Amino acid sequence: MPRDYYQILNVSRDASVEDIKKAYRRLSKELHPDKNKGDATAEQRFKEVNEAYEVLRDPAKRQRYDQFGAAGAQGFSGFGDTGGFDFSGFGGGLSDIFESVFGGGATRAQRSNQGRDREVRMRIAFDEAVHGAKKSIAFEREVSCNVCGGSGIEKGSKTVACPDCSGTGQVTRTTQSFFGSIQQSVLCRRCGGSGSIPERPCASCSGEGRHRTKETITVEVPAGIHNGQTLRLNGQGDAGRQGAPAGDLYVLIAVEEDPRFRRDGDDVATQVTVSVLDAILGAEVSVPTPHGSVELKIPAGTQPSQVLRLKGKGMPVLGTSRQGNLYVTVRVEIPSKLSKKEKELLEEWKHLR
């Protein structure tokens, strides 16, 4: 089954072109074959990221993808004789025409009654992205009616055949096109394609089987998550109509910055300031890492702006036991004032060289 291009790039369905470009640049850099030699999984993901970006960066392809899926983004190339004809006038699109001819009405009814997906945003601290966290979040959604249990039927009542579609779940609609008049079977709006309606609807939910409420749930944020990534919680979206499956909840993560660090993928950069003598003679200094302070050996003769690496002291790599690296830029502090004795010693040292 084709993956969702938005999920591949870890962006929301209403993401701007700029957001899509940023996500693509980050992922393509992270998954580039030169950086993951011999890693077949990374190579496959790299291909998927490029495929998703090629579609979502183009407004026309993106519109077709949103309407028809991956096949639509490619312009229905398998149907060369259509001459690019726009099938969007036929309700649900080309797939609905095929379903009306070859069947599949039950599948469409399930999609029609299925609960909507929900999207919420969650801010987390940098430290929570390092170690993972359990966060509570409140949001509104449709939940199953606790009176009828989601069926939409009043207690003691039953279902009867829908009078609008005579129990078939579908009604016939005529559409005019350059082919002439085309009759198409579409889902019955009254019963949502189920073919039946409550004889007496539940008074609490008006026969919908659900009602809106504000809920608070706990979200497990994994260690190593990136800013802008999305967590998917299956079945935590809106409840389905009259007992149909619930939608999913998408949690968009925003990671707050830590002024001590700059993150680049799973690697982290920071700075440390040392004296001129420590840079010349060498020293051990304390440096911050995402996991706490550690001692860093400054080699003798370290130059200003020289970068030292601490392997495995960066961010956790999401879903693995590995960690990125910490890169420390050494800043050498030049004293602005010297005592008389210090000047004399430096002059002596100058003449020795």
FITI-778239 format. One record per residue (C-alpha): residue in one letter; x negated, y negated, z negated. Coordinates in steps of 0.1 Angstrom, whole numbers. Layout:
+--------+-------+-------+-------+
: residu :    xx :    yy :    zz :
+--------+-------+-------+-------+
:      A :     X :     Y :     Z :
...
+--------+-------+-------+-------+
This chain:
+--------+-------+-------+-------+
: residu :    xx :    yy :    zz :
+--------+-------+-------+-------+
:      M :     0 :     0 :     0 :
:      P :   -15 :   -34 :    10 :
:      R :   -27 :   -55 :   -19 :
:      D :   -13 :   -90 :   -26 :
:      Y :   -36 :  -116 :   -11 :
:      Y :   -28 :  -140 :   -39 :
:      Q :   -38 :  -114 :   -65 :
:      I :   -70 :  -106 :   -46 :
:      L :   -81 :  -143 :   -49 :
:      N :   -66 :  -146 :   -84 :
:      V :   -45 :  -176 :   -75 :
:      S :    -8 :  -184 :   -79 :
:      R :    16 :  -182 :   -50 :
:      D :    19 :  -220 :   -50 :
:      A :   -18 :  -226 :   -52 :
:      S :   -32 :  -256 :   -31 :
:      V :   -56 :  -251 :    -2 :
:      E :   -83 :  -265 :   -24 :
:      D :   -76 :  -240 :   -52 :
:      I :   -78 :  -212 :   -27 :
:      K :  -111 :  -225 :   -13 :
:      K :  -126 :  -227 :   -48 :
:      A :  -114 :  -191 :   -57 :
:      Y :  -129 :  -178 :   -24 :
:      R :  -162 :  -195 :   -29 :
:      R :  -165 :  -181 :   -64 :
:      L :  -155 :  -146 :   -55 :
:      S :  -175 :  -144 :   -23 :
:      K :  -206 :  -154 :   -42 :
:      E :  -199 :  -129 :   -70 :
:      L :  -192 :  -100 :   -46 :
:      H :  -217 :  -108 :   -18 :
:      P :  -234 :   -76 :    -6 :
:      D :  -269 :   -92 :   -11 :
:      K :  -261 :   -95 :   -48 :
:      N :  -244 :   -60 :   -51 :
:      K :  -266 :   -37 :   -30 :
:      G :  -253 :    -2 :   -29 :
:      D :  -221 :   -11 :   -47 :
:      A :  -193 :     3 :   -25 :
:      T :  -165 :   -11 :   -47 :
:      A :  -180 :   -46 :   -46 :
:      E :  -184 :   -43 :    -8 :
:      Q :  -147 :   -33 :    -4 :
:      R :  -136 :   -62 :   -26 :
:      F :  -158 :   -86 :    -6 :
:      K :  -140 :   -75 :    26 :
:      E :  -106 :   -79 :     9 :
:      V :  -115 :  -114 :    -4 :
:      N :  -125 :  -125 :    31 :
:      E :   -93 :  -110 :    46 :
:      A :   -71 :  -128 :    21 :
:      Y :   -89 :  -161 :    26 :
:      E :   -86 :  -160 :    64 :
:      V :   -48 :  -158 :    60 :
:      L :   -42 :  -181 :    30 :
:      R :   -64 :  -210 :    42 :
:      D :   -43 :  -212 :    74 :
:      P :    -9 :  -229 :    67 :
:      A :     8 :  -211 :    97 :
:      K :    -6 :  -176 :    88 :
:      R :     2 :  -182 :    51 :
:      Q :    38 :  -191 :    59 :
:      R :    41 :  -159 :    80 :
:      Y :    25 :  -139 :    52 :
:      D :    48 :  -153 :    26 :
:      Q :    78 :  -143 :    47 :
:      F :    67 :  -110 :    63 :
:      G :    36 :   -98 :    44 :
:      A :     3 :   -88 :    59 :
:      A :    18 :   -77 :    92 :
:      G :    34 :  -111 :    97 :
:      A :     1 :  -129 :    90 :
:      Q :   -14 :  -110 :   120 :
:      G :    15 :  -121 :   142 :
:      F :    31 :   -87 :   146 :
:      S :     4 :   -77 :   170 :
:      G :    18 :   -43 :   174 :
:      F :    48 :   -57 :   192 :
:      G :    32 :   -72 :   222 :
:      D :    64 :   -76 :   242 :
:      T :    81 :   -99 :   217 :
:      G :    62 :  -129 :   231 :
:      G :    58 :  -144 :   196 :
:      F :    96 :  -146 :   190 :
:      D :   105 :  -158 :   156 :
:      F :   126 :  -132 :   137 :
:      S :   131 :  -154 :   107 :
:      G :   166 :  -162 :   117 :
:      F :   177 :  -127 :   109 :
:      G :   181 :  -131 :    72 :
:      G :   153 :  -111 :    55 :
:      G :   132 :  -110 :    87 :
:      L :   121 :   -82 :   110 :
:      S :   120 :   -56 :    82 :
:      D :   157 :   -61 :    75 :
:      I :   166 :   -56 :   112 :
:      F :   148 :   -22 :   111 :
:      E :   165 :   -13 :    79 :
:      S :   199 :   -22 :    93 :
:      V :   192 :     2 :   123 :
:      F :   173 :    30 :   106 :
:      G :   187 :    28 :    70 :
:      G :   170 :    15 :    39 :
:      G :   199 :    -4 :    25 :
:      A :   194 :    11 :    -9 :
:      T :   158 :    -2 :   -10 :
:      R :   171 :   -37 :    -1 :
:      A :   197 :   -35 :   -28 :
:      Q :   171 :   -27 :   -54 :
:      R :   150 :   -57 :   -42 :
:      S :   181 :   -80 :   -44 :
:      N :   190 :   -70 :   -79 :
:      Q :   154 :   -68 :   -92 :
:      G :   144 :   -94 :  -118 :
:      R :   123 :  -124 :  -107 :
:      D :    86 :  -126 :  -115 :
:      R :    77 :  -153 :  -139 :
:      E :    45 :  -174 :  -142 :
:      V :    31 :  -191 :  -172 :
:      R :    -1 :  -209 :  -180 :
:      M :   -23 :  -202 :  -210 :
:      R :   -53 :  -222 :  -223 :
:      I :   -80 :  -203 :  -242 :
:      A :  -112 :  -214 :  -258 :
:      F :  -146 :  -206 :  -243 :
:      D :  -153 :  -183 :  -272 :
:      E :  -121 :  -164 :  -266 :
:      A :  -132 :  -158 :  -230 :
:      V :  -164 :  -144 :  -244 :
:      H :  -150 :  -120 :  -269 :
:      G :  -114 :  -115 :  -257 :
:      A :   -84 :  -124 :  -278 :
:      K :   -48 :  -117 :  -286 :
:      K :   -27 :  -148 :  -279 :
:      S :    10 :  -156 :  -284 :
:      I :    29 :  -174 :  -257 :
:      A :    65 :  -186 :  -256 :
:      F :    85 :  -188 :  -224 :
:      E :   120 :  -186 :  -211 :
:      R :   132 :  -156 :  -192 :
:      E :   163 :  -135 :  -184 :
:      V :   167 :  -105 :  -208 :
:      S :   191 :   -76 :  -208 :
:      C :   224 :   -84 :  -224 :
:      N :   225 :   -68 :  -259 :
:      V :   263 :   -64 :  -257 :
:      C :   266 :   -43 :  -226 :
:      G :   230 :   -30 :  -225 :
:      G :   224 :   -46 :  -192 :
:      S :   251 :   -28 :  -172 :
:      G :   274 :   -59 :  -169 :
:      I :   304 :   -38 :  -178 :
:      E :   327 :   -45 :  -207 :
:      K :   327 :   -17 :  -233 :
:      G :   354 :     9 :  -224 :
:      S :   356 :    -3 :  -188 :
:      K :   342 :    12 :  -156 :
:      T :   330 :     3 :  -122 :
:      V :   352 :     1 :   -91 :
:      A :   344 :    -2 :   -54 :
:      C :   335 :   -37 :   -43 :
:      P :   364 :   -51 :   -22 :
:      D :   341 :   -73 :    -1 :
:      C :   321 :   -44 :    14 :
:      S :   345 :   -15 :     6 :
:      G :   319 :     2 :   -15 :
:      T :   292 :     4 :    12 :
:      G :   270 :   -23 :    -3 :
:      Q :   266 :   -40 :    31 :
:      V :   286 :   -63 :    53 :
:      T :   282 :   -70 :    90 :
:      R :   270 :  -104 :   102 :
:      T :   268 :  -116 :   138 :
:      T :   238 :  -137 :   149 :
:      Q :   234 :  -154 :   182 :
:      S :   200 :  -153 :   199 :
:      F :   186 :  -154 :   234 :
:      F :   192 :  -116 :   235 :
:      G :   229 :  -123 :   231 :
:      S :   251 :  -115 :   201 :
:      I :   233 :   -92 :   175 :
:      Q :   252 :   -76 :   147 :
:      Q :   232 :   -71 :   116 :
:      S :   241 :   -53 :    83 :
:      V :   232 :   -74 :    53 :
:      L :   235 :   -69 :    16 :
:      C :   269 :   -77 :     1 :
:      R :   264 :  -108 :   -21 :
:      R :   293 :   -99 :   -45 :
:      C :   279 :   -65 :   -56 :
:      G :   243 :   -72 :   -47 :
:      G :   242 :   -41 :   -25 :
:      S :   253 :   -16 :   -52 :
:      G :   287 :   -11 :   -36 :
:      S :   305 :   -14 :   -70 :
:      I :   315 :   -41 :   -94 :
:      P :   327 :   -39 :  -130 :
:      E :   364 :   -34 :  -134 :
:      R :   362 :   -57 :  -164 :
:      P :   329 :   -77 :  -166 :
:      C :   311 :   -81 :  -199 :
:      A :   323 :  -113 :  -215 :
:      S :   290 :  -120 :  -230 :
:      C :   270 :  -121 :  -198 :
:      S :   298 :  -126 :  -172 :
:      G :   290 :   -93 :  -156 :
:      E :   254 :  -102 :  -148 :
:      G :   239 :   -78 :  -174 :
:      R :   215 :  -104 :  -186 :
:      H :   212 :  -138 :  -202 :
:      R :   185 :  -164 :  -206 :
:      T :   165 :  -167 :  -238 :
:      K :   132 :  -180 :  -252 :
:      E :   108 :  -152 :  -261 :
:      T :    74 :  -150 :  -277 :
:      I :    50 :  -122 :  -266 :
:      T :    14 :  -113 :  -274 :
:      V :   -10 :  -113 :  -245 :
:      E :   -43 :   -94 :  -247 :
:      V :   -69 :  -115 :  -230 :
:      P :   -99 :   -93 :  -219 :
:      A :  -135 :  -104 :  -226 :
:      G :  -152 :  -120 :  -197 :
:      I :  -121 :  -134 :  -180 :
:      H :  -127 :  -163 :  -157 :
:      N :  -111 :  -197 :  -155 :
:      G :   -82 :  -195 :  -130 :
:      Q :   -78 :  -157 :  -132 :
:      T :   -43 :  -143 :  -135 :
:      L :   -31 :  -115 :  -158 :
:      R :    -1 :   -94 :  -147 :
:      L :    22 :   -80 :  -173 :
:      N :    45 :   -54 :  -157 :
:      G :    81 :   -56 :  -165 :
:      Q :    78 :   -88 :  -186 :
:      G :    95 :  -111 :  -161 :
:      D :   132 :  -116 :  -157 :
:      A :   155 :   -86 :  -164 :
:      G :   171 :   -71 :  -133 :
:      R :   208 :   -77 :  -125 :
:      Q :   231 :   -50 :  -138 :
:      G :   203 :   -27 :  -150 :
:      A :   179 :   -31 :  -121 :
:      P :   141 :   -32 :  -127 :
:      A :   126 :   -62 :  -143 :
:      G :   101 :   -85 :  -126 :
:      D :    66 :   -91 :  -138 :
:      L :    50 :  -119 :  -158 :
:      Y :    19 :  -136 :  -144 :
:      V :    -3 :  -154 :  -169 :
:      L :   -26 :  -180 :  -153 :
:      I :   -57 :  -185 :  -176 :
:      A :   -74 :  -218 :  -181 :
:      V :  -107 :  -215 :  -200 :
:      E :  -118 :  -246 :  -219 :
:      E :  -153 :  -258 :  -214 :
:      D :  -181 :  -255 :  -240 :
:      P :  -204 :  -286 :  -238 :
:      R :  -234 :  -263 :  -246 :
:      F :  -229 :  -241 :  -216 :
:      R :  -223 :  -241 :  -178 :
:      R :  -209 :  -209 :  -165 :
:      D :  -217 :  -195 :  -130 :
:      G :  -198 :  -162 :  -125 :
:      D :  -210 :  -140 :  -153 :
:      D :  -243 :  -159 :  -159 :
:      V :  -245 :  -189 :  -182 :
:      A :  -269 :  -219 :  -182 :
:      T :  -280 :  -240 :  -212 :
:      Q :  -308 :  -263 :  -222 :
:      V :  -334 :  -265 :  -250 :
:      T :  -356 :  -294 :  -260 :
:      V :  -392 :  -288 :  -271 :
:      S :  -421 :  -311 :  -281 :
:      V :  -451 :  -316 :  -258 :
:      L :  -473 :  -296 :  -281 :
:      D :  -449 :  -267 :  -281 :
:      A :  -448 :  -268 :  -243 :
:      I :  -486 :  -268 :  -242 :
:      L :  -494 :  -243 :  -269 :
:      G :  -462 :  -222 :  -268 :
:      A :  -436 :  -216 :  -296 :
:      E :  -405 :  -198 :  -306 :
:      V :  -373 :  -219 :  -307 :
:      S :  -336 :  -211 :  -314 :
:      V :  -313 :  -214 :  -284 :
:      P :  -275 :  -210 :  -283 :
:      T :  -259 :  -181 :  -264 :
:      P :  -222 :  -172 :  -259 :
:      H :  -228 :  -146 :  -286 :
:      G :  -247 :  -167 :  -311 :
:      S :  -282 :  -182 :  -315 :
:      V :  -313 :  -162 :  -306 :
:      E :  -350 :  -169 :  -307 :
:      L :  -366 :  -177 :  -274 :
:      K :  -404 :  -175 :  -268 :
:      I :  -417 :  -206 :  -250 :
:      P :  -448 :  -195 :  -232 :
:      A :  -479 :  -217 :  -234 :
:      G :  -481 :  -241 :  -206 :
:      T :  -444 :  -243 :  -200 :
:      Q :  -435 :  -271 :  -175 :
:      P :  -407 :  -297 :  -178 :
:      S :  -374 :  -283 :  -163 :
:      Q :  -389 :  -248 :  -162 :
:      V :  -361 :  -222 :  -164 :
:      L :  -365 :  -191 :  -186 :
:      R :  -342 :  -161 :  -184 :
:      L :  -327 :  -141 :  -213 :
:      K :  -314 :  -109 :  -197 :
:      G :  -280 :   -97 :  -209 :
:      K :  -272 :  -128 :  -230 :
:      G :  -246 :  -143 :  -206 :
:      M :  -209 :  -136 :  -203 :
:      P :  -194 :  -101 :  -205 :
:      V :  -187 :   -87 :  -170 :
:      L :  -149 :   -82 :  -169 :
:      G :  -139 :   -46 :  -173 :
:      T :  -174 :   -32 :  -179 :
:      S :  -199 :   -29 :  -207 :
:      R :  -224 :   -51 :  -189 :
:      Q :  -233 :   -87 :  -195 :
:      G :  -246 :  -115 :  -173 :
:      N :  -278 :  -134 :  -180 :
:      L :  -286 :  -167 :  -199 :
:      Y :  -308 :  -192 :  -181 :
:      V :  -325 :  -218 :  -203 :
:      T :  -338 :  -250 :  -188 :
:      V :  -367 :  -264 :  -209 :
:      R :  -367 :  -301 :  -215 :
:      V :  -400 :  -315 :  -228 :
:      E :  -397 :  -344 :  -251 :
:      I :  -423 :  -372 :  -247 :
:      P :  -428 :  -392 :  -279 :
:      S :  -421 :  -429 :  -274 :
:      K :  -443 :  -440 :  -303 :
:      L :  -476 :  -427 :  -317 :
:      S :  -495 :  -434 :  -348 :
:      K :  -531 :  -447 :  -346 :
:      K :  -544 :  -413 :  -356 :
:      E :  -523 :  -395 :  -330 :
:      K :  -536 :  -419 :  -303 :
:      E :  -572 :  -413 :  -314 :
:      L :  -568 :  -375 :  -312 :
:      L :  -551 :  -377 :  -278 :
:      E :  -580 :  -399 :  -265 :
:      E :  -605 :  -373 :  -278 :
:      W :  -585 :  -345 :  -261 :
:      K :  -584 :  -366 :  -229 :
:      H :  -622 :  -369 :  -228 :
:      L :  -626 :  -332 :  -234 :
:      R :  -608 :  -325 :  -201 :
+--------+-------+-------+-------+
